[in-house]
Amino acid sequence: MGKLREILACRWVRFGFVAAVYVLWFVVWGRSWWMLLGLPVIYDIYISKYCYRLFWKAHLDKKEGNRIYRSVMGWVEAIVFAVVVATLIRTYFVEMYVIPSGSMEKTLLVGDCLGVSKVAYGPRMPNTPLSVPFVHNVSPLDPSKKSYVEWIKRPYKRLAGLDTLERGDVVVFNCPEADTVALISPQSNYYQLVRAYGRQAVLQQSAIMVHPVDKRDNYIKRAVAIHGDTLQLKEGALTVNGREIPLEPYAEMFYNIRGKGLTLVYFESLGVTREEIGYDNELDMWQMPLYHEQVQQLRASGRADNISRVVIDRVESDIFPHDTVRYAWSLDNFGPLWVPERGATVALTLDNLPLYSRIIKNYEGHDLQLRDGAIYIDGRESDSYTFAMNYYFMMGDNRHQSLDSRFFGFVPEDHVVGRAWFILFSTDKSRSFPGNIRLSRMFTAIR
């Protein structure tokens, strides 16, 4: 043991170990040769100690002789160290997210604090690395101001990961339509406002804020289809590549329920919250979101005379691809739709252009114009297009209360943040402490 301590105390051994970890992490895994410039700094810390003699020794001497300076700098050093370590962990390994809405009910609940794995699909390097630590996209002091600066902009880059995004994964991603925000109503979808009131009307009423990919709002949904798949919804039933995909065990759909002996208290005993329960006096009918087990319990109770799943087939312009003439799709009757994949070429027509125009213009950065009934890409007339990225189709498990790809369309691979991994902590905002802590959900895996 003494010999081992002697070896570890050798400055050349410590330098070699730290340098090896640094090179493997930032140069090899990070694929950044310019990070080799950090090796002289590590060499100086362990071997030459030039900066120590020039600056750090004077700093340590001042800390030793000045109590106020020692106290202040102790806090400064602790904060800087914590920020650096936390930033490295959040960027490369795991980041925490809190579920703000019920779009994944009851698989995930509002108040769940999730650990999201960055190494599952490979860490995505920041497009805008200069930002306020631990703040996403707006200043906490002034929501009309960005929390980042765009002096340095980096192209999309993802490091090697442990796995690939598979169909059925629960994924955190940047919402594609959160690239533009109307400051007068930042919680609203800018493109839905434009469709409802017109672009000029929105711009006259509100300033807008434009975010790069990594600063767009984070959403969490399930990847029901991946690149190369063809999906379709018929009366709420999802098929992918011709095979019906069953609902997840805790995925919710709305149901109409009739029967005697049905009360609010009974439905609450099934696990339905009072806010979710609706009742129509004229039709003598209850309506609420339920998952499979709740439906089975309701049927077995004998209280319900009729239980029917709601089908939302209203065609509206907010449903992707926002062209009700060519694509009369609804929330429960949608598709068929092919999900683009990298390297695939599709024939372009005026009929299918609404499906791919946002990919061509917004995600892959080409100039797209229509002139005299012809399609022009980057100034050249085009009758086909080859995709540069893979795309995904995301849906919430709470099928009837989810803003997902049925509204904003395909999710590009450069928008993917990571795989939802586990629930670290969970609280119920409708209850008071300590009863608001959902102990049964803590440290559970997400499926």
N, C-alpha and C positions, 0 to 999 in steps of 0.2 A: 504493500500500500504506500509506503514511504517513497519507493522508487517511482510509482505512478504519479504521486504528488509532485515529485521533482521534475518529471517529464512535462506535466501539465503547467508547471510554473515557468518553463522555458518560453521566452518571448517568441522565439522562432516557431515553436510548435503552435502557440496560440495564434500567431499571425497566419500560419499555413492553414489552420482549421477555419478561421474566420474568412480568409481569402477564398478558400474552396467553396464554402457555403455561399458566399457572395457571388462568385462566378457562376455556380450552378443555378442559383436563384435568378439573378438579374441579367446575366449574359446569355446562358444557355437556355433556360426556361423562358426568360423574357425576350429572347432573340433581339437583344440590343447591344451591339458591339461598342457603342459609345459609353456604356456603363463600365467598361474597362478603365475609364478615367477615375473611377473610385478606388482602384487598387493602390495608387500612390497615397491616398488618404489613409487607407488601412495600414499600409507600410509605415507611415509616419506615426500613427497611433501606437503601434506595437514595437517598432524598431528604431527609427531615427528620432522620434519625439521632438522634432523641430518646433511644431506648433505648441507643444507642451511648454517648452522653454520660452517661447516668444509670447504666448498669451495665457495659457491655462494655469501655469504656476503662479503668475501674478494674481489671477482670479482666485485660486485656492488660498493664497496668502491673505488676500483681502477678506475672504470669508472667515478665515481663522481669527482675524483681528477686529472685525466689525460685525457686531451682533445683528444690527438691522439689515446690513447687506447680506449676511448669511441667511437670515430668515426669508428675505425677499427672493434671493436667488435660489433658495431651496424650493420654493413654490414654483418659480419659473422653470427650473430644470425638471421638476416632477411633471408639470403640465406639458412641457415640450416632449418629454419621453413618452407620456401617456398618449399624446396626439399621434406621434410617429408610429408607435406600436399598434395603436388601434387602427390607424389608416392602412398600415400594411396588412393587418388581419382582414379588414373590411374589403380591401382591394383584391387580395389574392386568395382568401380562404373562405370566410363566412361573414355574413352580414345579417343584422337583425331587422325585421320588418314587423309592423303591427297591422293587423287586418282592420281596415276602416269601414268596410261595407259588407252587406250580406250576400254578395254575389256568389260566394262559394258555400253558403249554408246547405246542409249542416255538416259538410265535410270539414270546413273551417268556420269558426265563429268570430263575430265582431269582438275584438279585444284579445284575440290570440296573438301572441308575440312569437314570430317564427325565426328559426335559423335557416338562412338560405345559403346553400352551398355554391360557392363560386368555382370550385375546382371540379364540380360535376361535369360541366360542359367546357371548362377552361375559363380562367379569369379574363374578363374583357377590360382592356386598358382604357383609362378615361380619355374622352375626346377633349375635355376641358379640365386639365389637371389643376389649374389655379382657382381655388374656391374656398369658401369658409368651411372649416372642418365640421363634419357631422350635420351640415345643413344641405338640403337637397337642391332646390332651384330658386327660392326667393329668400330675401333677407328677413330674418325674424323681427327686425325692427321696422321694416317698411316693405310690405308684400308687393308693392309696385316696383321694387328694385330687385335685380338679380343678385344671387348669392355667389356668383362666380364672374370671372372676367374671361374674355375670349382673346387675350393677347397671344396665347398659344393654343392652336387648334391642331389636333392630331387625328389622322385617319383611323378608320376601324381596324382594330387589331385584337385578336383573341389568342391567348396562349393555349398550349396543349392541356386537355382535360382528362379526367378519368373515364368519361363515358360520353355518349352522344344523346341528344334529345330524342326521346322515344315517344311514340303515341301513348297517351294516358298519363304522362308526367304532369305534375302540378308545377307550374312555371311562373317565376316573377319576370316581368319584362317591362320595358318602357312603352307606354301607349303610343302607337303611331300617330294618332290624331291629337296628341297633346303637344305637338310641335308649335302650335299657335294658341295663345290664350288671350281672351278679351278681358282686360283688367276690371271692367265694370261688373263682370260676373265670372270670376276665375274658375268657379266650380262647374260651370256649364261648358259643354262641348262647343268650341268655336265654330266648327263646320255645321253643326246642327243649327246654331244661331243664324249662320249665313243662309242655310237652306230655308229657314223660317222667315227671315226678315230681309234678306238680300245683303250682299257684301258692303255696299256703300252705306246702307242704314246702320250696320254694325260699326263700321269705321267712323261714322259721324258721331256715334254715341260713346265710343270707347277707344282708348289707346290699346294697342296689342303688344304682347311680349312673345318673342320667338325663341324657342329653346333648341339646342343641339340634342342629338340622340340620347346621350347619357344623362341629360338633365330633364327629360320628359317624365311626367308622372309615372310612378310605378303601379302596375296592375298585377294581380295574381289570378290565373285561370288554369284550366286543364287543356293540354294540347290534344284535342280530339282527332286532329289530322296533321300529318307532317308532309313535307315536300314530296311530290309525286303521287299523293293520295287524291282520290275523288270522293267527296262527301255529299250527302244529301239528307235533308230532314223532311219526313213525310208525317204530318199530323203529330209532330213532336218526336217521332222515332228516328234515331240517327243511324245511318248506314255509311260505312267507309269501305270503298272498293267492293261494293255490293254485299258486304256482310254487316248485319245489324249489330250495333254496339250497345249492350245493355247499360242502363243507368248505373252509376256508382251507388253503393249501398245507402249513402246518406245524401244523394242528389235529390233536390226538391223539384216538384212540379205543382202547379195549382190544381185543386180538385173542387168540384161542386158536390155538395153532400146534402141529402135530404133524409129525414128520419125523426122519430119521436125519442124523447129522452136525451137529446143532444143539448149540452149546455156549455157555456164558457169554461166552467170549472172542469168539465170532462175533457174538453180539448186541451186545456192546460195540463191535465194529468198525462196526456200523451206527449207532452213536451213542446206544444205549440204555444208561442207567446201571445198574449192578449192583443198586441199591436198587429199581429199577422192575421187575426181572425175577422172575417167579414160576414155580414148577415143581410140578406135581402128579404124584407118583410113581405113584399108583394108576391115573390116567388116562393116564400117559405124555404129558403135555401141558404146554406152556409158555404163560404168559399175561403180556402186557405192553402198555403203551401205545405205539402207533406212529402216525406220520403217513404221508401218501400215498407219498412217495418211498421211505421205508423199506420199506413193504409191497411196492412194485414191485421193489426190490432183492432182497428176500427171495424173491419169486416167481421172479425171473430166476436166482437162485442154484441152483435145483433141489434145495435141501436140504429144503424143506418139502413134505410130502405133502398137508397140509390147512391152510388159513389162513381162519379165519372170524371176522368181527367180533362181539364180544360185544354182546348186547342186554340191558340191565338193565330188566326189566319188573316189578320188585317194587313193589307199591303200599304206600305208607307214609304216616303222618300228617304227616311233616315236609315232604312235597311240597305246594307251594301248590295249592289254597287250604286245605289242612289239613282237608279234609272227605272222608274216604275213602268215605262212603256215596253222596254226590252226585257226587263227582269221583274216580273210581278211576284216578288218573294215576300215572305212574312217571317215572323219569329219562329213559327213551327212548321212552315212549308218553305224550304230554302234549298236552292241548288237544283240539279247537280252542279258542283263546282270543283274544278281541278286546282290543286295547290301547286304553284310553280316551284321548280327546283333548278339549282345551279347547272348551267350548261344546256338546259332544255330549250328548244326553239318552238315558238308558237306562231301560227299564221295570224296576222293582224287584220281585222276587218272593223268596219264601223260598228258592227253589232257586238263584238267582244271587247272592243277598246275600253269601255267603262270598267271592265274587270281588271285591266292591267295598266291603265293610264297613270294611276298614282305610283305604282311600282316604277314605271319608266321615268317619270318626272321627279318625284319626291325622294324615293329610296335609292335609285340608281343614278340619279343626277343628270338625266338627258333633257335636251330641249325637245318638247313635243308640241306639234301644231297640226291643225286641220286646215287644209286649203283646197277649195274646189272639190270637196269630197274625197281628197287623198290625205294619207297620213304621212307626216314628215317628222323624222327623228334626227336631231342635230343637222337640220337643213337638207337632209336627203330623203326622198320619197321612199317609204318602207312598207313592205307587205308582210314582214315577219319581225320577230324580236327574240333574242337569246338572253336568258336571264343570267345575271351575274351573282345572285345570292340564292340561298335556300329560304323558303317561307313556311310559315306554320299557321294553322287555324286554331284559335283559342276560344273556349267556351267556359262559362261559369257553371258549376254544378247546380246552382239555383237557377234553373233554365229559364224561368219566366221573369226573373228579376236580376238580370246580368247585362251590363254594357260590355259586349265582347266582339269577336270577329264578325258576328252577324250584323254589326253596326259599322265597325271601322275597317273591316276587311283583313287582309293578310298581315301577319306579323313577320318582318324581316329578321334574319338571323342576327344582324348587328344590334337589334333591340333586345335580345334575350340577355337577362341579367344572371339568372341561375335557377337551380332546382330547389323548390321548397323541401326542406330536409326534416325538421322536427319542430314541435311546439315547445318552446322553453318555458313560457309562462302564459297564463290566460286569466282575464278578469271580465266580469259581467258588469257593465256600466249601470244597469238597472237596479243593482243591489249595493248595499253599503258594506264597508270593510268590517270584519274579515270575511263576511259571507259572500263577497263578490269574487273571491279567489276560486277558480275552478281547479281544484287540486287534481282531479281525475284526468285532466288534459295535459298536465305538466310532463315534459320529457317524453312525449309520445311521438312516434314516427308518423309522417304524413304519407298517405297512400291515395 
